[in-house]
Amino acid sequence: MNRLNPHLDAALHRVRTAVEQAAERGAEGLGLAALSSGQAKRRDALLSAQFIFRKQQALFSQRFDQSMRQQALESGADSSSSSSSSSPKHTQWDELSLMDDAQVNALVAADRIGLAIGHQSEWELREVDTYMGGIPGIGKEDRHPLRPQNIAQALLDGVNAVTDDQDTRQVLVDELTRSLAQEMRACYSDIAGLFRSRGLRPQDLKVRGTENTRGQSLRGGMGAGGHSSHAPLHDSRYATQPGALHSGQGYLTRPGGLHGLGGGMPGGGSGGGGVGGHSGHGAFGGYPAGAVDPQLMDLMRRLAMSPMAGVSGSAGGLGGPNSGGMPLGTPSQWQGWDGDGAVLGDGPIVLPPNLIHLHRDELRQAATGSLDHMVIDVVAGLFDQILADPKLPPLMSQQIARLQLPVLRAALGDRTFFSSRRHPVRRLVNRIASLAVAYEDYSEDPGKSFLALVRELIQDIVSGDFDRMDLYDAKLNQLETFIAEQTAHSLKSQGDAAALLERKETEIRLQQRYMQQLQQAMANVDMRDFLRNFLTQTWSEVLVHASRHPNLDAGLVDRLRNMGRDIVLSVQPKTTPQQRQAFLASLPVLMRTLNEGLDLVRWPESERKKFFAELLPAHADSLKGQALSPLEYNLLAKQLESVFGIAPPREQDLPAGAPLDLDLSERLTDEEARRLGVVEDEHVDWDGQIDIDLSGEDQRPLMAVDISIDGLPSAEEAPEPAAGGLLLDHLQLGFAYQMRREDEWTKVRLAHISASRSFFIFTHGDRHHETLTMTSRMLRRLCESGRLRAFESAYLLERATARARKQLAALSAKAPSVKA
C-alpha cells in the first residue's frame, strides 16, 4: 500500500479541518439564505439541500478526504514514473477515447471552483508552492496535490456522494465554494507555517527540462516580447553551482524568474559572476523573496540593467510589444543623468523617470495574477510619492529611484513587504532616506562619503541577485557600520567626546555597583546614619576613582582606603586621656585625607558643608560618654576592615544595566562640560511657548490604518513615534532630529549613544560641528515636553503610503461629482 509523505499527510489533515469548518459554515449559510429568500420554490430547495447535507455531512467530509488522498497518491505515482523514465510513454490508438458531456462539465466546474478558491488565497498559495518542491514524491510545483483544482475536484466528489439530485448538487456546490474559498486563505497560510516548523525550506532553484524540438526552446523561457532566453546547462559559463552538470539537458531557472539567462540581458547577466550574475552569492545561500512569474522576473532584470535604471553599460533591446528592441526611454528623458547616480554638467538635478509607469503595460502583460497587477500599480504609486518627497534630498532621490525594480520584486514575491516594517527591503530604503536628511552638503565630507557608499550599495543590489533577502540584510549592516565609524571619527576629531563620556559612564556604573556591595556589607554594622550614607554613596565613588587612576600617590591611596574605618572609629566615645590624645593627634590627618578624597570627585561645596555640620558635633560628642570596651572596639575595627577590604569592582564585572539617571554636571569639570556642550535644566526654557513645527508636514502620528493598502496584507503595527516620550526608545544613530533651543528649532544629528543609553551626543552646524551632550533624564524631558522630535514625521515608505492613500481618497471623493 502506498503511503503519503509525512509532510503532505499533515497538510492534508489541515485541509480536512478547513473543509469541515467550511461545511459547517455552508450548512448555516443555506439556512440563512432560505430565510431571506423571497420565492417559495427557492426557499424549499435551500431547506431541502440543508437537510440532506446535515444528514450526510460526515459522509461529505470522508469522501472529500479520500479524494484528496487519492489525487495525492496519483500525483506521487506520476512523479515517480516520470522521473524513472526519460522517454515519454507511447499511447496506443485503442486506448484513446472521447470525453462525454458529463466529464467535460465536471472539468469545467472543477476549474471554476478552483479559480474561485485560488483568487481568494493567491498570495498564501504562492508561499505553499515554494515549499512543495522540497517534498519528495511531488511532481511539478504548479501541479502539487494541494492546488485549488484538486480541492475543487474533491469538493465535487464529496457533493456527489451526498446526493444524486442535480439541483441539490448545484445548490451545495455554490454555497460550499463560497465558504471554502474564505476558509482556504487561512488554511494555506497555516500549511506554509507547518512546513516551516517541519524544517522545509522554500525551493528557490529548480531544473526544467527541454523539449527535443527544433531549436531546443526553453519551456517558459520566452521574454516578454517572445525573445528566446535560454542557455544550455552544459555551457561552462553556467556550471558554477553544485550539481549543475548532473541535470542532463535541463536549464537552470528559479521559480522567481530566469536569472541572467535572458537574451536581452548583456553578457548573460554582467556584473555578477556565477549563474546569471549572482554577485558572489551562492544560489543555495540565504533565502529567496518568494515566487514570481518567470517572464515577469526576466523582464524586471532586463529593466534593472537598462541605462534608465541607472546601471552603466549597454542594455540591449528589451522584448515586449511596446519596445521593439529599442533602448529604454528616450534621450530627452536621460538628460542630466549619467546612469550611475551622478549629475551631468552644471544644470539642475534631474530625477530618473518612474520605470514602473513607463513599462506598466509590459509588466502587467508578463504578470499572470490580478494581485500582481495591483502590486505593480501600488509600487508605481509609492515611487511617485517617494520621488516627490520634500524631505528627501534630490541626490538621494536619484539613488533610491534606482531601487524601483528591486522593491517591485520584493513586493511581488513577499506578502510581508506591505505588512511588516521589519522587512529587509523596507528597512534599507527607509534607513537610507532617514540618514540622508541628516547631511547638509553632499559636495564634501561627510555627506560626499555617504553618497558614494549609497551609490555603491545600490549598484551591488541592482546589478546583483536582488531577489535574495540576505543581500539586503548585508547591505543594511554595511550601512550601519559605516555610520557608526563616521560619527565616531567625527567626534574623535573634535576631542573624542565619546571616549570621555564612556569613561565617566563606566566610573559611575562601577561606583553604583560598589555602593550596593558596601550597603550589603555594612547592613549589620552599628554606626550613625549620616556616616552610613556618606560612606556608601560618596566615599564609594572616591575609592572607585582611586582604583582606576594608578598614577595617584600610593600613600594617598592607602589613606583613602583606610578612611572608611578611621572615620567610623573617630566618632566612637572616648573617656580616657590616652584615647582623647590619640584622637586629637590623628584628626588633622583624617580631615586632610577626607578633603583630598572629596576633591578627587569634585564633591559640591554645599554638600561638604552639610556633611561637616554633622561630623564636627559627632566628634565633639565622642569626647564624652561611655567608651566601648577593648573587645567591642576591636570587634568593630575588625568588622570595618573586612567591609572596606572589599576591592572595588572592575569593568568586566559589570552586568548589562538599564540607563542611569545621573546629573552629569557633578561628574565633569567646567572645561569638560563646556567642550561637550552639556545641556542642563537651566539651559532650557521649560515655561516657554512652543510654536508649531515649520516643516510643513502633517504632524499627526500615523496609525497602522494609514500605512495599510486595501487588497494587500494589513500593517502589523503603527509606525514608530516621531515625538513624545516614546521617541527616546526609538532614537537611531546618524538620524536627524529637531531640537527647540533659544526659542527656535535647530536641526541636530545624533552622533553617539553610550553603551547603557545613559548619555547622548548630538552635533549641529554645517561645517564646524558643535556638540550637545545630555543624559537620558534630560533627553526624556525634552521628548515629553515636545522640545525634541524626529526631523521626519515618519519613515519614507510610510510617508509615501500615507500620501498615496490620501490622494486616492481625494480622487474617490471627486469621482461621483465628475460622473454627475
Salt bridges, closest charged atoms under 4 A:
ASP9 OD2 - HIS13 NE2 3.60
ASP9 OD1 - ARG69 NH1 2.57
GLU20 OE2 - ARG16 NE 3.21
GLU24 OE2 - ARG54 NH1 2.92
ASP65 OD2 - ARG16 NH1 3.45
ASP65 OD2 - ARG69 NE 3.13
GLU122 OE2 - ARG126 NH2 3.31
GLU124 OE2 - ARG185 NE 3.27
GLU124 OE2 - ARG415 NH1 3.04
GLU127 OE2 - ARG196 NH1 2.48
GLU127 OE1 - ARG415 NH2 3.72
ASP129 OD1 - HIS144 NE2 2.56
ASP164 OD1 - ARG169 NH2 3.43
GLU175 OE1 - ARG178 NH2 2.65
GLU183 OE1 - ARG25 NH2 3.04
ASP190 OD2 - ARG14 NH2 2.80
ASP204 OD2 - ARG254 NH1 2.97
ASP204 OD2 - ARG468 NH1 2.45
GLU211 OE2 - ARG219 NE 3.45
ASP235 OD2 - ARG237 NH2 2.95
ASP298 OD2 - ARG302 NH2 3.29
GLU362 OE2 - HIS359 ND1 3.52
ASP372 OD1 - ARG126 NH2 2.29
ASP377 OD1 - ARG360 NE 2.69
ASP377 OD2 - ARG364 NH1 2.97
ASP384 OD2 - HIS357 NE2 2.58
ASP389 OD1 - ARG799 NH2 2.94
ASP389 OD2 - ARG803 NH2 2.86
ASP414 OD2 - HIS423 NE2 3.02
GLU440 OE2 - LYS747 NZ 3.23
GLU444 OE2 - ARG767 NH1 2.82
ASP460 OD2 - LYS475 NZ 2.95
ASP465 OD2 - ARG254 NH2 3.37
ASP465 OD1 - HIS259 ND1 3.37
ASP465 OD2 - HIS278 ND1 2.85
ASP465 OD1 - ARG301 NH2 3.01
ASP467 OD2 - HIS259 NE2 3.15
ASP467 OD1 - ARG301 NH2 3.97
ASP467 OD2 - ARG409 NH2 3.63
GLU480 OE2 - ARG431 NH1 2.41
GLU502 OE2 - HIS752 NE2 3.06
GLU507 OE1 - HIS545 ND1 3.75
GLU507 OE2 - ARG548 NE 3.89
GLU541 OE2 - ARG667 NH1 2.69
ASP558 OD1 - ARG561 NH2 2.56
ASP566 OD1 - ARG565 NH2 2.98
GLU596 OE1 - ARG559 NH1 3.33
ASP599 OD1 - ARG608 NH2 2.37
GLU641 OE2 - ARG565 NH1 3.12
GLU651 OE2 - ARG548 NH1 3.07
ASP653 OD2 - ARG650 NE 3.97
ASP661 OD1 - ARG777 NE 3.23
ASP670 OD1 - ARG602 NH2 3.89
GLU671 OE2 - ARG674 NH2 2.58
GLU672 OE1 - LYS504 NZ 3.84
ASP681 OD1 - ARG781 NH1 3.35
ASP691 OD1 - ARG740 NH1 3.11
ASP698 OD2 - ARG700 NE 3.83
ASP706 OD2 - ARG700 NH1 3.23
GLU717 OE1 - ARG421 NH2 3.46
GLU717 OE2 - ARG422 NH1 2.56
GLU720 OE2 - ARG421 NH1 3.69
GLU770 OE1 - HIS764 NE2 3.62
GLU792 OE2 - ARG799 NH1 2.89
GLU798 OE2 - ARG426 NH2 3.26
